[in-house]
Amino acid sequence: MSSAERTRLRRMLLKSLPMGVMPASLASLASFAQAETAAGGRPISMVLPFPPGGSVDIVARQLQPGLKAGLGQTVVVDNKPGAGGLIASNVVARAKPDGNTLLMAFDTHAINPFAYKNLPYDTFKDFTPITQLVRFPLVIAANPALPASNVRELIELARAKPNGVRYASSGIGSLNQLAAEALATEAGVHFLHVPYKGGGPAVQAVLAGEVDLFFSSFAAVQAHIAAKTIKVLGVTGTNRIKQMPQVPTVAEQGFKGFEAYSWIGVFGPAGMPQETVARLHDALAGSIRQPKVVEALSAQGFEIAVGTPTELGNLVRHEHDKWQAVARKANIQFD
């Protein structure tokens, strides 16, 4: 109901009701207006840190219909790419904590505090965790011309040719950079890092032979794997991907305990009321657990990973500490 319609309704009530019952009627009208606003008077802005077509965008578009039904509000996907997610995160950090502006964050949310010296917000204080949605391992996607068919052969090649193995990343400070450096450091070899502006350009660089490999999401290279224009040397998760059961994990190939997962979660601004967080959590969880959504996301290598707000907050801290240690050990310079 528009404000003009509410005004007309209020005037009708004033004219039709006795003076003695006006206060109660007006109170009821006010309650009605508040309930209407809470139920969907204003669209929810789901702010994304990357452009359309990437993993975060894929998940957001799958969630939209169910989330709208669960909340009774229109959900608008607002892509605000740039600066490794800083632009989108800053928009949400400074928004009103009313539940109408949310951040669908990527793994870079936990990495940015040590990758950037002067963040315009505090990652750990300026957001309200709501729920993790999914996680997914990376696949080591390589150009078919690379003379290595698994991780062991990749390491042998890097050992024989220092700086001879070139890997792409979706940007400095990205998880695919840190995962590659973690493997190189553990193996005692060196890969040459070539950063690109996003996962799409990084995949194209592998296809064109500009670089040898890219630690990618399965979704981003699925079609290229099927077309045999990219081969996969290993998987960074604890288990093999069901779409590629023949490809072993990195841990299975001699690097016990090696694990790297990208993840996507939803946050609001700091100070959101608990009842608002609970309402959003339930709607998000219900939407992503719909059978059609689970089927669509699973086919692209995503694992449903709904958790509590506390668990999401703990995940950010854990991932921050883990990858900061990797960056220090590998002596990665982000500037």
N, C-alpha and C positions, 0 to 999 in steps of 0.2 A: 504494500500500500504506500502510495506517495505521500509526501508531507501535506500536499494540497488536499488529498482525499481525507487524511486524518483530521485536518482542520475543519472540513465540511461536516465530518461525522461528529466532531466535538460540538459544533454549533447546533446541529440537529438535536443532540442530547440536551443541550442547555435549554433549547426552546420547548422540548417535549416533557421534561421532568420537573416535578415540584421542587421548590427551593430546598426543602429539607433533605432531599436525597441527592442533591448535586455533588457534594463532596465525595460520597462513596462512588458515585457514577464516574466522576472524573478520575478517581483513584483507579477504578477498574480500567478506564480507557488508557491511563498511563501504563498500567501493567500490561495491557494488550499490546501497546506500542513497543514496550521493552521486549516482550516475548517475540514479537514479530521480527525485531531487529536481530535478536539472538538466533532466531531460526532461519534467517536468510535474507535480511534486509540489505546486506552489503556483501559483495563478492569477496571470497578469500583469494588473496594474491599469493601464489606459490612461486617464490623467487628461486630461479635456478642459476648456478654460477657458470654454466657453459651454454654454448649455442645449441640450436635444435639438431637432433640426429645422434647425439651421444648417449652414453649409458644413463645419465641422470634424466635426460629428456625422455628416453624410452620408458623408464619407470613412471615418470610423472604422467605421461599420456595414458598409460595403462590404468593409473589410479583415478584419473579424473571422473569418469562416470560413476563409479561406486562411491567415491568421496562426496560427490554432489548429492547422491541419494541418501547417504548416511547422515550428512549434516544439514540437508535442506538448503544448502547455499551453493551458488555458482562458484566454481573453482577456476581461476584464470592462471594459466602457466605463463610466467613472466621471465623470459630468458635475459639475464644481465651478465654476459660473459666478460672476461678480462681480469688481468692481474692474478691469475691462479685462484679466482673465487673471491678475492677481496671486495670487489665492487658489490656483488650480490650480498655477501655477508654483512657489509657495512650498512646496506639499505635496511636489512632486517634488524640489526643491532640497534638502530635508531628509530625503529617503528614503535607505535603504541602497543603495549602488551595485551591487546584485546582479542588475540587469536585470529585476526583477519589478515595478518602479514606473516608468512612462514618461509623458512629457508629449507630447501631440499639440498642438503650438503653432501659433498663427495669426500673421499678420503683426504683431499688436500686441506680440509678444515682442520685436521689434527697436525698437519705438517707445516702450515703457514706460520705458526708462532715462532718457529726457529728458521724458516726459510726467508722471512722478511723481518728486517730490523725494527721498523716502525709501523706496526699494524694500527689502523685507526680505531680498533676495538680490542677488547680483551676476550679471547676465545673461551676462556673458562668462567668468566663472570657476566658477560653481556648477552648470553643466550640461555634459553630454557630448553633442555632436551625433552623431546616428546617420544620418539621411537625410532629405532633402526628399522629399515625396511628390507633391505637385501644385502647380500655380500656376494662376491664372486672372485675366484682365483684368476690370475693372469696366465696367459699362454705365451711361451717364447716363440713368437712368429718370425720366421726367417725366410729370406729370399731362397728359392730353390737352388740357386747357383752356389750358395755357401757350402763349402766342402765339410759339412758336419751334419749328422743326422740325429744326434742326441746331445745331451749336456756334456757328457764326458768328452766327446769329440770336439765340442765347442771350446772347452777349457784347454784341450791339447793344442788346438789351433791358436788360441790366444797366447799360450805359453811359447809356441814356436815363432809367433809373429807379434811382438809387442806393438800395441797400437794398431794392429792389423784388423781387429774386429771392431766394427763401427755399429753402435746401437742408437736408435732414435728414442726420443722421449716426447711426451706431449707438452713439455716445458720444464724449465729448471725448477726443481723442488717437487716435481710430480712423483707419485708412487712408482711409476714405471722406471724413472731414473734411479730411485732409491733401491728398488728390487734388483735392478741390474748391478748396481754397485755393491749391494750386499753379497750377491753371488760371486762377483769378481774378487772382492776382498776375502771371502771365505776360501776361495780357490787359490788365492795368491797370484792372480793375474790382473791385467789391466785392459779394460774396454775403452774405446774412444767414444765419448758422448757427443751426440749431435742433436740439440734440442730443436723442436718444431713448435708451431703455435696450434697445438691441439692434436688429438688422436687421429683425426682424419688425415691431415698432412703427413703424420708419422707413418701411417699405413701406406700411403702413396709413395713415400720415400723407400720403403721396403720393396714395394712392387717394382719401382723404377730402378732398383739396384743402387740408389744413392747411399744407402746404409745396408747392413747385413741383417739386422734383426730389430725387433721391437717387443717389449713386454706389454702385451695387449690384452684387452678383454676379448673373450671368445666371440661375443656378439659383433665386435668391430671387424673381425677377420673371417667369420663363419663362411661367407660366400666365397672368399678367396681360397680357403682351405678346400672347399668342395670343388673349385675350379682348378686346384693344384697349382695355383700361382703363388701360394704361400705354403710352407711346411712348418710343422710344429715340433720343436725339440723337447719340450717339457711343459709341465703344468706346476704352478707355484702353490697350489692348495694341498690339503692333507690327503685328498682323495683324487683319483682320476676323474675326468669329466666324462659323463655318460655318453656324450656324443662322440667321444674319441677314446674308447676304452683301451686302445692299443698304445696310447701315449702315456708313458710313466710320469710320475711326479718328479720334481727336482730332488726331493728327499729320497726317493727310490733309486736315484742315479748317483748315490754316493754322498749326498749332502743332508745327512740326517738332521731333522728338526727345521729344515728350511721351509718357510711358509710366508706367503704374502697374499693378502686379500684386499681388494678394493671394497668399499662399502658405501652405502647411501643411507642417510638418516634425515629426519625432519626436526627442525628447531624453531622456536619462536624467540621473541625478544625476552630479555630478563624481566622478571616480575610478573609473569603470567599467573593468574589465579589457578589453584589446583583443580577446580572444577572444569575450567576451560581446557587445561592440559588433559584431563581425563576424557573429556568429550572428544577432543581431537585424536587422542591416542586410540580410542575405541573405533572411531570412524576410519582412521588410517589402517588399523589392523584388520578391520572387517573388509575393507576394500581390497587390500593386497592378498587376502586369503580367499577371495572368490575363485572358484575352480578355473574359470576361463583366464583369469589374470595369472594364476599360478602356472597354468599350462603354457601360456604365451611367454612368460618370463623364463621358465625352466628351459624352454626350447632354445633360449639364447644364452644359457649358461648361468643365469642368476639363481641364487639360493635364497629362499624366503627366510628372513632372520628377524622377525618382530621381537622386540624386547621391551622392558620397562624404561621409563625415563632415566632412572638411576643407572641402568645397564648401559644406556647410550652415553651418558656422561662418563662412566668408567671406561668405555671403549675409546672415547676421544683422548683421555689421559694416557691410557695404555699405548695407543698407536703413536701418540706424540713422543712418549719416552722411548719406545722401541726404535722408531725411525730417526730420532735425534741421535741416538747412540750409533746407529749405522752411519749417519752423515759425519759424525765426529771421527769414527774409526776409518772411514774412507777419505777423510779430509776434503769433503765436498765444500767448495766455495760457491755460495749462492749469489753473491753480488756480481 
